[in-house]
Amino acid sequence: MKVIRHPNTGAAPLRAAFVFLGDTIFPTKSVSSTLIRSIRFMHTTSSHYDIVIVGGRPAGSTLAARLGQAGLRVLLLERATLPSRPPASSPAIYAKTMQMLEDIGADVAVYARNTPRFTRWITEYRDAFTLVNRVPHAFGRDYGYAIDRARFDEALWRTAARRPTVTARQNFAVSDLLWDNGRVVGVRGRTPGCPEETFTADLVVGADGRFSLVARKANAREYLRRDNLPTSLLYAYWKNALPYDEGGPVVYAYGGETGVGFLLMDSADGSLAVVIEGQAAKMEPARGQSAEAFYLEKLRAVPQIWRRLANAERLTDVHGMKRVGNLYREPGGPGWALVGDALHQKDPLDGQGIFDAVFTAKTLAQAIVDWKRNGKSWAEALRWYRREVHAETFPMYIETLRRVRRDLYTAHPDWLIRTVGRWLLDDPEMKRRIGLLLVRGLTPDEAAPSPGLVLRALLRGLRQSAGLRPAFS
Ligand SMILES: Cc1cc2nc3c(=O)[nH]c(=O)nc-3n(C[C@H](O)[C@H](O)[C@H](O)COP(=O)(O)OP(=O)(O)OC[C@H]3O[C@@H](n4cnc5c(N)ncnc54)[C@H](O)[C@@H]3O)c2cc1C
């Protein structure tokens, strides 16, 4: 538990004005007028930190936890009250992400509480084929979790807030940056209903997601922006849905109508995340139709999916995102830096956003420690950060965009799907490589099939279709 100390005297007079939930501070609604005056006094007074982080979900919390591990004084500010779901996300995470979370002491038993391990991806394409692909063994695990983001984000938040040098405040919206001589030196913002507060810092980090205020206010340059394949998503969580089969939890993908795909993931507490992603133009409800009605209409139209949902109950509203962005932003400048979606965002088709958020946080933490503790200049540390981020994320970014084009923007003739498409995707070595690519065990270059592999896969498929014993397995 942390106590807020009087900024000038160091005393702790305001303990009664706050409730403490875990290590997070919430202003109480009913406090005496004397205390309110005391709080106002404190609120209008600045405090200085090594780092202020704006945004406290995967990128912000894991960055704060790492900087806390290094003993830096961190203020972590989050607009939302946790646990709550982010505006849009229904993710699956894999071993390499879990490994990075272990580094900071995040407990899988907490962030994946009551969440089943899935070991299979099932892909169906119309009635043309069903593919079963096992999650490959990599980084010590052969399964993933379709996590509940509310639970996951709160667990990471608490992991950061437990660090003695990290102060974590929710329900606080940053509204602007503070500048001095062309350099960012802090933030201003407020808790709703309370006076504005300012905080100064050696560095302000925007971990504030796709629509990053820090990026906007710092004029962060965008580059490698790709808007030519826009997609939109809608999703909700359901309960009492029928299982895919008796073989345990799965991630199930269905493709039918060109340009629209479905993803069903067994998630926490017996729930099922049901996502529809498609070309933006095909995801527009008819005039006067709600997003919810559109979502249900799409699900009802696919018997393979509706059979599981017909007697299920929807647990959440329908959420979504229109025209998901694909871009990078300049990683930082004088007194500021970006991390997670604020830095780099891409289509969620391949489910890489959480990995990238946790990875970029790890890398930025190293850059900051090198700058603050190991004598690197900030410019040098930033250049290193940019290089590392690109080396890890850029090949996957290109691969994801390629996949969006292939899976959602290309009309494949039925005969091609039933033959070449199926033969390639059903080849054991192709399956292994695709699996390792998704869990970040192979780079896109390493996973790409050689001409020899393609030939073998086609021959194998041909022989099988002709009823012959497979020549290769
Ligand atoms: C529909 C959809 C499905 C997805 N599916 C997957 C998937 O399967 N797998 C996967 O890995 N990724 C998935 N992603 C991507 C993933 O959700 C993001 O990459 C991830 O949430 C990024 O984490 P972050 O911490 O950078 O940002 P966010 O999770 O967006 O968090 C940013 C935080 O900053 C806070 N904030 C913003 N502005 C302010 C402010 N001014 N003051 C204070 N706080 C502020 C917000 O309240 C928010 O909590 C999906 C995304 C979408 C849209």
The ligand as an SDF file (V2000), in Angstrom:
LIG
                    3D

 53 58  0  0  0  0  0  0  0  0999 V2000
  -10.7690   -5.7890  -32.2980 C   0  0  0  0  0  0  0  0  0  0  0  0
   -9.3580   -6.0130  -31.8840 C   0  0  0  0  0  0  0  0  0  0  0  0
   -8.9110   -7.3090  -31.6610 C   0  0  0  0  0  0  0  0  0  0  0  0
   -7.6060   -7.5300  -31.2460 C   0  0  0  0  0  0  0  0  0  0  0  0
   -7.1870   -8.7960  -31.0650 N   0  0  0  0  0  0  0  0  0  0  0  0
   -5.9150   -9.0320  -30.6690 C   0  0  0  0  0  0  0  0  0  0  0  0
   -5.4270  -10.3720  -30.4960 C   0  0  0  0  0  0  0  0  0  0  0  0
   -6.1010  -11.3780  -30.7410 O   0  0  0  0  0  0  0  0  0  0  0  0
   -4.1700  -10.5430  -30.0230 N   0  0  0  0  0  0  0  0  0  0  0  0
   -3.3710   -9.4850  -29.7370 C   0  0  0  0  0  0  0  0  0  0  0  0
   -2.2390   -9.6920  -29.2870 O   0  0  0  0  0  0  0  0  0  0  0  0
   -3.7820   -8.1980  -29.9370 N   0  0  0  0  0  0  0  0  0  0  0  0
   -5.0310   -7.9610  -30.3940 C   0  0  0  0  0  0  0  0  0  0  0  0
   -5.4320   -6.6710  -30.6000 N   0  0  0  0  0  0  0  0  0  0  0  0
   -4.4900   -5.5780  -30.3780 C   0  0  0  0  0  0  0  0  0  0  0  0
   -4.3430   -5.2390  -28.8980 C   0  0  0  0  0  0  0  0  0  0  0  0
   -5.6000   -4.9820  -28.3380 O   0  0  0  0  0  0  0  0  0  0  0  0
   -3.4760   -3.9960  -28.7570 C   0  0  0  0  0  0  0  0  0  0  0  0
   -2.3200   -4.1490  -29.5290 O   0  0  0  0  0  0  0  0  0  0  0  0
   -3.0700   -3.7480  -27.2910 C   0  0  0  0  0  0  0  0  0  0  0  0
   -4.2070   -3.4890  -26.5070 O   0  0  0  0  0  0  0  0  0  0  0  0
   -2.1200   -2.5640  -27.2040 C   0  0  0  0  0  0  0  0  0  0  0  0
   -1.8300   -2.2990  -25.8540 O   0  0  0  0  0  0  0  0  0  0  0  0
   -1.4310   -0.8210  -25.3910 P   0  0  0  0  0  0  0  0  0  0  0  0
   -1.1500   -0.9040  -23.9370 O   0  0  0  0  0  0  0  0  0  0  0  0
   -0.4140   -0.2730  -26.3070 O   0  0  0  0  0  0  0  0  0  0  0  0
   -2.7240    0.0810  -25.6660 O   0  0  0  0  0  0  0  0  0  0  0  0
   -4.2190   -0.0360  -25.1290 P   0  0  0  0  0  0  0  0  0  0  0  0
   -4.5600   -1.4170  -24.7340 O   0  0  0  0  0  0  0  0  0  0  0  0
   -5.0610    0.6320  -26.1670 O   0  0  0  0  0  0  0  0  0  0  0  0
   -4.2110    0.8570  -23.8020 O   0  0  0  0  0  0  0  0  0  0  0  0
   -4.0610    2.2590  -23.8530 C   0  0  0  0  0  0  0  0  0  0  0  0
   -4.5690    2.8200  -22.5340 C   0  0  0  0  0  0  0  0  0  0  0  0
   -4.2720    4.2220  -22.4970 O   0  0  0  0  0  0  0  0  0  0  0  0
   -5.3140    4.8770  -21.8210 C   0  0  0  0  0  0  0  0  0  0  0  0
   -5.3270    6.2740  -22.2310 N   0  0  0  0  0  0  0  0  0  0  0  0
   -5.5480    6.7540  -23.4860 C   0  0  0  0  0  0  0  0  0  0  0  0
   -5.4980    8.0870  -23.4760 N   0  0  0  0  0  0  0  0  0  0  0  0
   -5.2470    8.4570  -22.1950 C   0  0  0  0  0  0  0  0  0  0  0  0
   -5.0980    9.7250  -21.5600 C   0  0  0  0  0  0  0  0  0  0  0  0
   -5.1960   10.8590  -22.2460 N   0  0  0  0  0  0  0  0  0  0  0  0
   -4.8590    9.7490  -20.2250 N   0  0  0  0  0  0  0  0  0  0  0  0
   -4.7560    8.5800  -19.5060 C   0  0  0  0  0  0  0  0  0  0  0  0
   -4.8930    7.3720  -20.0660 N   0  0  0  0  0  0  0  0  0  0  0  0
   -5.1340    7.3140  -21.3960 C   0  0  0  0  0  0  0  0  0  0  0  0
   -6.5770    4.1510  -22.2810 C   0  0  0  0  0  0  0  0  0  0  0  0
   -7.6230    4.3390  -21.3330 O   0  0  0  0  0  0  0  0  0  0  0  0
   -6.0920    2.6980  -22.3690 C   0  0  0  0  0  0  0  0  0  0  0  0
   -6.4020    2.0100  -21.1940 O   0  0  0  0  0  0  0  0  0  0  0  0
   -6.7300   -6.4330  -31.0500 C   0  0  0  0  0  0  0  0  0  0  0  0
   -7.1650   -5.1330  -31.2890 C   0  0  0  0  0  0  0  0  0  0  0  0
   -8.4560   -4.9250  -31.7410 C   0  0  0  0  0  0  0  0  0  0  0  0
   -8.8790   -3.5180  -32.0460 C   0  0  0  0  0  0  0  0  0  0  0  0
  1  2  1  0
  2  3  1  0
  2 52  2  0
  3  4  2  0
  4  5  1  0
  4 50  1  0
  5  6  2  0
  6  7  1  0
  6 13  1  0
  7  8  2  0
  7  9  1  0
  9 10  1  0
 10 11  2  0
 10 12  1  0
 12 13  2  0
 13 14  1  0
 14 15  1  0
 14 50  1  0
 15 16  1  0
 16 17  1  0
 16 18  1  0
 18 19  1  0
 18 20  1  0
 20 21  1  0
 20 22  1  0
 22 23  1  0
 23 24  1  0
 24 25  2  0
 24 26  1  0
 24 27  1  0
 27 28  1  0
 28 29  2  0
 28 30  1  0
 28 31  1  0
 31 32  1  0
 32 33  1  0
 33 34  1  0
 33 48  1  0
 34 35  1  0
 35 36  1  0
 35 46  1  0
 36 37  1  0
 36 45  1  0
 37 38  2  0
 38 39  1  0
 39 40  1  0
 39 45  2  0
 40 41  1  0
 40 42  2  0
 42 43  1  0
 43 44  2  0
 44 45  1  0
 46 47  1  0
 46 48  1  0
 48 49  1  0
 50 51  2  0
 51 52  1  0
 52 53  1  0
M  END
$$$$
